[in-house]
Amino acid sequence: MVRVAMVLVAAIACLAQSARAQEPPPSVARAVSALPYLSSTVPEQRVRAESIIEAAAPAGFDKLVSELPRQPRQGRESLLRILANTNHGGRVELCLATLCRQDARRVERVIARDALDRLDPGRLLDAVSARLAAPELDEFSRAQCHNLLGQIATARTQGVLEELWRAAPPDSPQATRLEIALLRSILASGNAEPAWSRWQKRRPEGPTCTHRELADALRALARPTSMERLEAEGRLALLVNGDTRVLAALGGSLLPERASYALSALRRNVPEELQYAVLETMLDLVSTAGQDSALAAIDVAVACAPPTPADMDTLRLVITQDTMARMESILEGLRRGGNLADLRKQHARISAELRPLLLRRGAVDHETISRIRELAGVRQQLEFVEGQWRQGWRREFEGEVLGMGRPQEP
């Protein structure tokens, strides 16, 4: 009897599923009328609304896109997620437009970037190239397109990035951004030896290993045992030799083990001449990467010196409005403590001067005691400012990354 009952239940379920499959999709008008329920506080209403809109999205894509700006924040994010995961051809432009909107928030940017990462690389390259060729493209959109090119691991993309890099002003923020994007594409490719060799010729001070050696070491990071991973990290450290550009490029990898290794290595030492480039890269990761990479990017950003007023003017053109407001709030909290970059330099200089004094004259010498007191004063001030800088990043960014940020207006 039990077996017969189970067979009957299975048959009824199959019939119900078949009946639902034969039902016509909801009309566009019904999907539009369900939009307010995406922001409902009742879970059942949200789930039902999502199912209706998802079924109607392929046919009503353009109409639903036009409704996006009028939705409150939660509804806008849910609707964007549904539209970005359809098979409609317009989703590419929708996601690109979202990333190129300077007022887009982190959740929207993560949805758009995740959807674009799943596209055919050739199709994405064509779309990004077309946007880059558009007249009167603003600097924010240009920077976002450069970063997106770095996620496309094809030889054709690497050729495009090399041309853009050669055309950019030498040693400019744009040139460094393009170089990091080029390296990101090369390191994500299975076979990019020609592009890697060309980069090495332009950067003879960089890693001297072959692309195959580097690719083998990167693949070893995903091995199952901790001992194998430690061996892979040691080998990778020798091959990369602390190159900041390579580590910054790896930090944006879609593979979590590569991003984790690179960001952990990068935060230990960021050269002064590349601190702006690293900070810009980390701010992009904070606003578009998954939780783990975004939190690790915050740690790297804390290791950088606070941006100068000139840096802030440049950053204002290439980061989102929300990120800029958070950065200004962090810098406002540092005003009482002093200049963090100068304090770090002072601490390093006095420490370097103190070591030979201790060796030659000992700890009871008058000059040595004076330097020890000076170092203690600088260290105390440095610890205070470091704490303010670190807490500012945690206060302004960690809650947003973890989904516990302050409520925002629609």
C-alpha positions as semicolon CSV with decimal commas, in nm:
position;residue;x (nm);y (nm);z (nm)
1;M;0,000;0,000;0,000
2;V;0,280;0,239;0,091
3;R;0,451;0,170;-0,241
4;V;0,126;0,230;-0,433
5;A;0,070;0,557;-0,246
6;M;0,422;0,674;-0,329
7;V;0,366;0,594;-0,698
8;L;0,038;0,790;-0,695
9;V;0,202;1,092;-0,526
10;A;0,485;1,088;-0,781
11;A;0,237;1,067;-1,068
12;I;0,033;1,359;-0,932
13;A;0,351;1,566;-0,890
14;C;0,457;1,494;-1,248
15;L;0,111;1,590;-1,378
16;A;0,117;1,915;-1,178
17;Q;0,464;1,998;-1,306
18;S;0,355;1,922;-1,664
19;A;0,049;2,143;-1,623
20;R;0,263;2,429;-1,493
21;A;0,502;2,387;-1,785
22;Q;0,213;2,417;-2,030
23;E;0,083;2,736;-1,869
24;P;0,162;3,048;-2,072
25;P;0,416;3,284;-1,911
26;P;0,275;3,577;-1,714
27;S;0,202;3,889;-1,913
28;V;0,436;4,188;-1,897
29;A;0,160;4,390;-1,730
30;R;0,131;4,129;-1,455
31;A;0,509;4,135;-1,405
32;V;0,506;4,514;-1,375
33;S;0,223;4,497;-1,120
34;A;0,432;4,248;-0,916
35;L;0,735;4,483;-0,894
36;P;0,632;4,652;-0,564
37;Y;0,630;4,312;-0,395
38;L;1,003;4,268;-0,456
39;S;1,051;4,506;-0,161
40;S;0,789;4,338;0,057
41;T;0,875;4,245;0,417
42;V;0,680;3,918;0,369
43;P;0,916;3,650;0,227
44;E;0,637;3,458;0,052
45;Q;0,531;3,772;-0,137
46;R;0,889;3,840;-0,250
47;V;0,939;3,481;-0,369
48;R;0,611;3,482;-0,561
49;A;0,688;3,819;-0,719
50;E;1,033;3,701;-0,823
51;S;0,890;3,388;-0,989
52;I;0,634;3,593;-1,185
53;I;0,889;3,851;-1,300
54;E;1,147;3,585;-1,385
55;A;0,898;3,403;-1,607
56;A;0,797;3,726;-1,784
57;A;1,149;3,875;-1,808
58;P;1,252;3,735;-2,152
59;A;0,944;3,882;-2,323
60;G;0,923;4,200;-2,118
61;F;1,295;4,272;-2,077
62;D;1,293;4,627;-2,216
63;K;0,984;4,729;-2,019
64;L;1,128;4,590;-1,695
65;V;1,460;4,768;-1,758
66;S;1,271;5,096;-1,793
67;E;1,111;5,029;-1,452
68;L;1,448;4,978;-1,276
69;P;1,518;5,342;-1,178
70;R;1,175;5,377;-1,016
71;Q;1,220;5,085;-0,777
72;P;1,334;5,120;-0,414
73;R;1,679;4,987;-0,338
74;Q;1,584;4,628;-0,245
75;G;1,345;4,593;-0,535
76;R;1,596;4,743;-0,778
77;E;1,863;4,494;-0,672
78;S;1,627;4,196;-0,700
79;L;1,501;4,309;-1,042
80;L;1,856;4,367;-1,168
81;R;1,955;4,017;-1,055
82;I;1,662;3,865;-1,245
83;L;1,730;4,063;-1,563
84;A;2,106;4,001;-1,554
85;N;2,048;3,626;-1,540
86;T;1,815;3,603;-1,839
87;N;1,930;3,500;-2,186
88;H;1,809;3,826;-2,340
89;G;2,068;3,999;-2,556
90;G;2,009;4,330;-2,378
91;R;2,153;4,204;-2,049
92;V;2,507;4,279;-2,171
93;E;2,434;4,648;-2,217
94;L;2,232;4,652;-1,895
95;C;2,524;4,514;-1,691
96;L;2,777;4,740;-1,865
97;A;2,556;5,041;-1,803
98;T;2,524;4,943;-1,436
99;L;2,902;4,919;-1,390
100;C;2,951;5,249;-1,573
101;R;2,701;5,429;-1,348
102;Q;2,896;5,622;-1,087
103;D;2,600;5,617;-0,846
104;A;2,559;5,236;-0,858
105;R;2,603;5,070;-0,518
106;R;2,811;4,766;-0,434
107;V;2,530;4,507;-0,458
108;E;2,430;4,626;-0,805
109;R;2,793;4,627;-0,922
110;V;2,855;4,275;-0,788
111;I;2,545;4,146;-0,969
112;A;2,650;4,309;-1,296
113;R;3,013;4,195;-1,276
114;D;2,912;3,838;-1,188
115;A;2,674;3,821;-1,486
116;L;2,935;3,959;-1,727
117;D;3,197;3,711;-1,604
118;R;2,972;3,428;-1,725
119;L;2,938;3,565;-2,078
120;D;3,118;3,442;-2,387
121;P;3,456;3,625;-2,384
122;G;3,432;3,733;-2,748
123;R;3,086;3,881;-2,699
124;L;3,196;4,069;-2,388
125;L;3,508;4,203;-2,561
126;D;3,299;4,335;-2,851
127;A;3,061;4,509;-2,611
128;V;3,338;4,667;-2,402
129;S;3,534;4,774;-2,713
130;A;3,222;4,938;-2,855
131;R;3,170;5,133;-2,534
132;L;3,535;5,240;-2,527
133;A;3,500;5,368;-2,884
134;A;3,194;5,577;-2,795
135;P;3,246;5,954;-2,828
136;E;3,265;6,165;-2,512
137;L;3,317;5,866;-2,283
138;D;3,365;5,987;-1,925
139;E;3,671;5,887;-1,724
140;F;3,474;5,667;-1,482
141;S;3,326;5,456;-1,764
142;R;3,668;5,433;-1,929
143;A;3,825;5,303;-1,606
144;Q;3,547;5,046;-1,562
145;C;3,595;4,921;-1,919
146;H;3,970;4,888;-1,861
147;N;3,905;4,679;-1,548
148;L;3,653;4,463;-1,735
149;L;3,902;4,392;-2,014
150;G;4,132;4,244;-1,751
151;Q;3,868;3,979;-1,676
152;I;3,869;3,852;-2,038
153;A;4,141;3,588;-2,076
154;T;4,193;3,582;-2,454
155;A;4,485;3,670;-2,682
156;R;4,268;3,919;-2,868
157;T;4,189;4,102;-2,547
158;Q;4,557;4,112;-2,454
159;G;4,633;4,272;-2,791
160;V;4,369;4,539;-2,728
161;L;4,509;4,610;-2,380
162;E;4,866;4,634;-2,512
163;E;4,757;4,892;-2,771
164;L;4,575;5,095;-2,508
165;W;4,874;5,070;-2,272
166;R;5,115;5,194;-2,540
167;A;4,885;5,487;-2,619
168;A;4,843;5,592;-2,252
169;P;5,071;5,861;-2,102
170;P;5,378;5,688;-1,949
171;D;5,365;5,627;-1,573
172;S;5,015;5,778;-1,551
173;P;4,738;5,623;-1,339
174;Q;4,567;5,516;-1,662
175;A;4,881;5,339;-1,787
176;T;4,924;5,152;-1,458
177;R;4,557;5,052;-1,458
178;L;4,590;4,914;-1,811
179;E;4,909;4,729;-1,722
180;I;4,744;4,561;-1,423
181;A;4,443;4,472;-1,642
182;L;4,678;4,324;-1,904
183;L;4,854;4,114;-1,640
184;R;4,520;4,001;-1,499
185;S;4,415;3,874;-1,844
186;I;4,755;3,708;-1,904
187;L;4,758;3,532;-1,566
188;A;4,402;3,404;-1,615
189;S;4,493;3,255;-1,955
190;G;4,606;2,899;-1,997
191;N;4,853;2,986;-2,271
192;A;4,966;3,349;-2,296
193;E;5,343;3,308;-2,335
194;P;5,375;3,564;-2,620
195;A;5,192;3,838;-2,427
196;W;5,386;3,751;-2,109
197;S;5,719;3,771;-2,295
198;R;5,627;4,110;-2,444
199;W;5,540;4,241;-2,098
200;Q;5,871;4,111;-1,960
201;K;6,060;4,304;-2,228
202;R;5,891;4,624;-2,115
203;R;5,948;4,537;-1,747
204;P;6,295;4,375;-1,727
205;E;6,290;4,429;-1,350
206;G;5,981;4,204;-1,321
207;P;5,964;3,824;-1,281
208;T;6,195;3,634;-1,515
209;C;6,009;3,302;-1,513
210;T;5,811;3,172;-1,809
211;H;5,433;3,193;-1,822
212;R;5,412;2,814;-1,804
213;E;5,616;2,803;-1,482
214;L;5,396;3,070;-1,328
215;A;5,076;2,898;-1,445
216;D;5,190;2,565;-1,295
217;A;5,262;2,732;-0,961
218;L;4,925;2,909;-0,964
219;R;4,739;2,584;-1,035
220;A;4,920;2,422;-0,743
221;L;4,753;2,671;-0,506
222;A;4,431;2,471;-0,546
223;R;4,583;2,141;-0,426
224;P;4,389;1,965;-0,150
225;T;4,642;1,943;0,135
226;S;4,784;2,233;0,334
227;M;5,142;2,110;0,286
228;E;5,103;2,113;-0,092
229;R;4,956;2,461;-0,080
230;L;5,241;2,587;0,137
231;E;5,491;2,445;-0,109
232;A;5,305;2,613;-0,395
233;E;5,303;2,948;-0,213
234;G;5,677;2,923;-0,149
235;R;5,748;2,845;-0,513
236;L;5,515;3,124;-0,628
237;A;5,686;3,374;-0,397
238;L;6,021;3,293;-0,561
239;L;5,878;3,328;-0,912
240;V;5,686;3,652;-0,852
241;N;5,963;3,800;-0,635
242;G;5,725;4,046;-0,471
243;D;5,631;4,225;-0,796
244;T;5,353;4,464;-0,694
245;R;5,187;4,480;-1,036
246;V;5,167;4,102;-1,069
247;L;5,027;4,065;-0,718
248;A;4,771;4,343;-0,777
249;A;4,662;4,166;-1,096
250;L;4,634;3,830;-0,920
251;G;4,433;3,995;-0,643
252;G;4,150;4,046;-0,893
253;S;4,144;3,681;-0,997
254;L;3,808;3,504;-1,007
255;L;3,974;3,202;-0,842
256;P;3,960;3,255;-0,463
257;E;4,286;3,076;-0,380
258;R;4,482;3,301;-0,618
259;A;4,317;3,620;-0,498
260;S;4,371;3,523;-0,133
261;Y;4,742;3,448;-0,184
262;A;4,808;3,766;-0,382
263;L;4,625;4,004;-0,149
264;S;4,790;3,850;0,157
265;A;5,136;3,896;-0,003
266;L;5,058;4,244;-0,131
267;R;4,959;4,395;0,203
268;R;5,304;4,319;0,350
269;N;5,478;4,570;0,128
270;V;5,335;4,831;-0,109
271;P;5,606;5,049;-0,269
272;E;5,550;5,421;-0,228
273;E;5,549;5,489;-0,604
274;L;5,269;5,235;-0,660
275;Q;5,051;5,310;-0,359
276;Y;4,799;5,515;-0,556
277;A;4,764;5,243;-0,822
278;V;4,721;4,973;-0,557
279;L;4,466;5,183;-0,366
280;E;4,262;5,242;-0,683
281;T;4,270;4,868;-0,762
282;M;4,164;4,778;-0,409
283;L;3,876;5,027;-0,416
284;D;3,749;4,863;-0,735
285;L;3,770;4,519;-0,571
286;V;3,589;4,645;-0,260
287;S;3,300;4,761;-0,477
288;T;3,277;4,464;-0,718
289;A;3,443;4,150;-0,575
290;G;3,295;3,878;-0,354
291;Q;3,307;3,903;0,024
292;D;3,639;3,727;0,083
293;S;3,831;3,921;-0,181
294;A;3,667;4,251;-0,083
295;L;3,761;4,208;0,284
296;A;4,119;4,115;0,190
297;A;4,132;4,421;-0,037
298;I;4,041;4,637;0,263
299;D;4,345;4,501;0,449
300;V;4,569;4,589;0,154
301;A;4,420;4,939;0,132
302;V;4,493;4,992;0,503
303;A;4,859;4,907;0,433
304;C;4,868;5,194;0,180
305;A;4,914;5,554;0,286
306;P;4,604;5,777;0,283
307;P;4,559;5,952;-0,054
308;T;4,680;6,309;-0,085
309;P;4,440;6,587;-0,196
310;A;4,579;6,551;-0,550
311;D;4,518;6,176;-0,536
312;M;4,163;6,236;-0,419
313;D;4,098;6,464;-0,717
314;T;4,214;6,183;-0,948
315;L;4,023;5,914;-0,756
316;R;3,704;6,116;-0,772
317;L;3,695;6,057;-1,147
318;V;3,733;5,677;-1,135
319;I;3,554;5,549;-0,823
320;T;3,185;5,543;-0,734
321;Q;3,014;5,827;-0,554
322;D;2,940;5,605;-0,255
323;T;3,305;5,496;-0,229
324;M;3,422;5,856;-0,257
325;A;3,191;5,966;0,024
326;R;3,325;5,686;0,245
327;M;3,686;5,778;0,165
328;E;3,623;6,142;0,256
329;S;3,467;6,030;0,585
330;I;3,776;5,820;0,664
331;L;4,016;6,106;0,585
332;E;3,810;6,343;0,800
333;G;3,877;6,116;1,098
334;L;4,254;6,136;1,040
335;R;4,287;6,512;1,065
336;R;4,357;6,514;1,439
337;G;4,640;6,261;1,422
338;G;4,870;6,394;1,153
339;N;5,007;6,269;0,824
340;L;5,022;5,888;0,827
341;A;5,269;5,863;0,537
342;D;5,511;6,107;0,703
343;L;5,481;5,931;1,038
344;R;5,563;5,596;0,877
345;K;5,870;5,748;0,711
346;Q;5,982;5,911;1,038
347;H;5,943;5,585;1,227
348;A;6,144;5,395;0,966
349;R;6,418;5,661;0,958
350;I;6,460;5,687;1,336
351;S;6,457;5,306;1,370
352;A;6,732;5,281;1,107
353;E;6,942;5,548;1,283
354;L;6,892;5,392;1,625
355;R;7,028;5,047;1,540
356;P;7,392;5,152;1,480
357;L;7,381;5,381;1,785
358;L;7,277;5,092;2,005
359;L;7,556;4,875;1,864
360;R;7,829;5,141;1,894
361;R;7,738;5,329;2,212
362;G;7,486;5,113;2,399
363;A;7,150;5,198;2,554
364;V;7,283;5,438;2,824
365;D;7,442;5,687;2,583
366;H;7,284;6,035;2,590
367;E;7,225;6,051;2,213
368;T;7,085;5,697;2,210
369;I;6,842;5,776;2,492
370;S;6,729;6,088;2,305
371;R;6,662;5,885;1,992
372;I;6,475;5,618;2,188
373;R;6,247;5,886;2,336
374;E;6,196;6,040;1,993
375;L;6,108;5,698;1,850
376;A;5,864;5,631;2,135
377;G;5,685;5,962;2,069
378;V;5,660;5,899;1,695
379;R;5,546;5,541;1,755
380;Q;5,270;5,653;1,990
381;Q;5,140;5,906;1,738
382;L;5,178;5,654;1,454
383;E;4,979;5,388;1,640
384;F;4,700;5,638;1,701
385;V;4,678;5,742;1,335
386;E;4,714;5,382;1,215
387;G;4,424;5,288;1,442
388;Q;4,210;5,572;1,308
389;W;4,290;5,473;0,949
390;R;4,212;5,105;1,013
391;Q;3,893;5,173;1,206
392;G;3,776;5,414;0,939
393;W;3,798;5,145;0,673
394;R;3,619;4,895;0,896
395;R;3,348;5,143;0,985
396;E;3,284;5,263;0,631
397;F;3,339;4,952;0,418
398;E;3,325;4,624;0,614
399;G;2,959;4,655;0,706
400;E;2,865;4,721;0,344
401;V;3,073;4,424;0,221
402;L;2,919;4,194;0,481
403;G;2,568;4,316;0,403
404;M;2,530;4,492;0,736
405;G;2,576;4,851;0,620
406;R;2,370;5,144;0,741
407;P;2,025;5,166;0,579
408;Q;2,038;5,377;0,267
409;E;1,771;5,585;0,102
410;P;1,627;5,453;-0,227
